[in-house]
């Protein structure tokens, strides 16, 4: 499991549009963070049951959940903006939710079942990368120790690695967006 920092940095790199107004772009950051971290909502179900990881990395970490989110975003945006059919927000939202799965596949997994059920509901097999780019976060299974376990030195190191890997990718993407967004003479 990667941190919300890593998921959000990767989502920001994906969501940047060429020539986008800086002010309007930053207004989207809360939505980017929410959508890139949405699959981890399953942690709340486990915390409620007093066993934090019980439901983690199951159906919310799958292509089925990505499609469901895309459909819900499509329905919400088209109800809100009735002038014309809005596909772009749904596709972008689904892509941001999917980015969570990509980062989790590339994160070292220290507890079974290893990986995520990427192709659920078509296939329940858990998939993971044999090469881990990011170290895993360490967290307690017990709800009462969960929060304190998240704020450990090991997890601080994991977040730093995410920043060192994904920060430059975001920086390059932002620079490319500025260059490509400039009008040609």
N, C-alpha and C positions, 0 to 999 in steps of 0.2 A: 504494500500500500504506500503510495506517495502522499505527500502533504498537500493541503489546499494551496500552498504557495506554488508548488510545482505545477499543479493542475491549472491554476489561474495564469501563470506565466505562459504556458503552452497555448492556452485558449486565447490569450491576448495576441500572441504571435499569429494565430490563425485568423483572428477576427479583424485585424488591421486591414483597412481598405486603402488603396493608393489614393493620395491626395485628400485624405479625410481631414476635415477640420479638427484641430487638436482639442478644442473645447468640447465639441460634440462627441468626439471619440472617448474622452474620459468619462462622460456621463454614462457610457455603456459598461463601464468596469464592474459595477455591482451585478449586472445581468450576466456578464461573462463569468464572474466568479461563481455565481449561483449555478449556472448551467454546467460549468466544468466540474463542479463538486457535487452535483445532484445525485449521481449514482451512490455516493456514500451516505445517502439518507437512510440506507439500511442499517447503519450503525445505531440510529435512534431507536429502531425496533428492538435491537438487542439490548441497548441501555435500559429500555423500558422493562424488559424481561430480566434485568439484573445480570445479564451475560452479554457484554458488549459486542463480541464478534460472532455471536450465534448466527445471525442472518447476513453477515458481511460477505461480499463478493459472491453473491448468488444472482438472482434474476435481474437485479438493478445494474449489474455489470455485464449486460448482454446487448446484442443487436436488437432484440425484441423491445427492450426498454428504450433504446435510442429511437426506434420507429414510433413507439407510443408517445414519447416526448415530442417528436416532430409533428405528429398528428394533433396533439393537444395545443402546441404552439400555433399551428396552422388554423385550427378552429378558433382559438382566442384572438389572433390577429385579424382574421377575416370577420369576426363578429364586431371587433372594435373599429376597424377601418373598412367600412362597407362600400367605399367607392369602387374598388376593384379587388380581384383575388390577389392575395399577398403570399407568394411562395418563398421569397428570399428570407424573411425572418424564421420560417419553419426550417428551411434547409440549413441556415446558419446555426440555429438552436440545436438541431440534431447533430450537426458537425461538432459543436462545442461539447455536447454530452458524449459523443463518440471519442473525442480527444481524451477524455478521462480514461477510457478503456485502453487506448494506445499507451498512455503513460503507465497505467497499472501493469500492462503486459511487460513493459520494459523495466519494471521495478522488481528487485529481488523479493521473492516470496518466502517467508520463513515459517509458514504454518500451513498444514493441509486444510482443505484441498488446495494444491498448488495451482495458481493461475486463476483465470476467470472463465465462466461459461459463455464465451464470446458469441457463439452461434445459437444460443438458446432463443427461441423455442424449437429450432430445427434440429439442434444437436446439443446435448447436455454436457459434452466433453469439455473439461477445463483445459484452457490453452495458456501457455506462458512462453516467453522468450528464453532460449537457453543462455543468452547473454544478457545479464542485468546491467542496465545503464545507471540505474538509481538504487541506492541502498533502501532497504525497507524501514518503515517506522516501526518502533517497538511500542506496543500498548498492552495494557492489562486486560485480561478477559473479564475481570470482575468490575462491575459498574462503579463501585465505590472507590476503586483505585484508578479508574480509567483516565480521568483528567490529569492527575498528577503524573501518570506514566507517559502521557503525551509530551509533557514538558520536561524531557530528559536531555542529558548531554548528547546521547546517541542520536536522538531525533533532531537536535539542533544541528549536528553534523550532517544528517541526511538532508535537511532543508538547505544547508549551505551548498551541498553538492548539486541539488536541484537548481539553485540560483546560478552556480558557476557553469552549469551545462545549458540551462534554458535562458538565462539572462542574455548571453551573447546572441542566441538565436532571435530573441525578441528585438534586441538592438539592431541586428542586421535587417530584420524585417521592417522595423520602423524607418531605418535609413533608406532602404529600397523604396518604401512607400512614399517617402518625401521626394526622392529623386524621380520616381515614375509619375508622381502627382504634379510635378512642375509642368507648366504649359510650355510647349515647344515654340520657339520664335517663328 
